[in-house]
Amino acid sequence: MGDWTFLTNHGRALVLIAHEPQTRLRDLAAALDVTERTAYGIVSDLVAAGYLVKEREGRRNRYQVQAHLPLRDALSRERTVGELLDLLVGGEKVRRRRGRRP
């Protein structure tokens, strides 16, 4: 049986960023087992789609998940990103971080 996962790299990246909003692309790439260039592309896709807001903090980026947005696929459009993250990351952690501002 070949290697596969239930979540795409975009979904996995969103979960990792929700857990650690100041994660570096290098660390994200290592966690996803992809190149830094691929990790950059994934984050760029999520920012362009509005699922992440990227803010510069000194020399690092901080990401804010837009949990109120609906999921992209047609089967689960009635669910939000926040509902998915509540299941995968644990809602309390995401809600605590959501309320914090730098």
Buried (B, 14 or more C-beta within 10 A) or exposed (E): EEEEEEEEBBBBBBBBBBBBBEBEBEBBBEBBEBEBEBBBBBBEBBBEEEBBEEEEEEEEBBBBBBBEEEBEEEEEEEEBBBBBBBEBBEBEBBEEBBEEEE
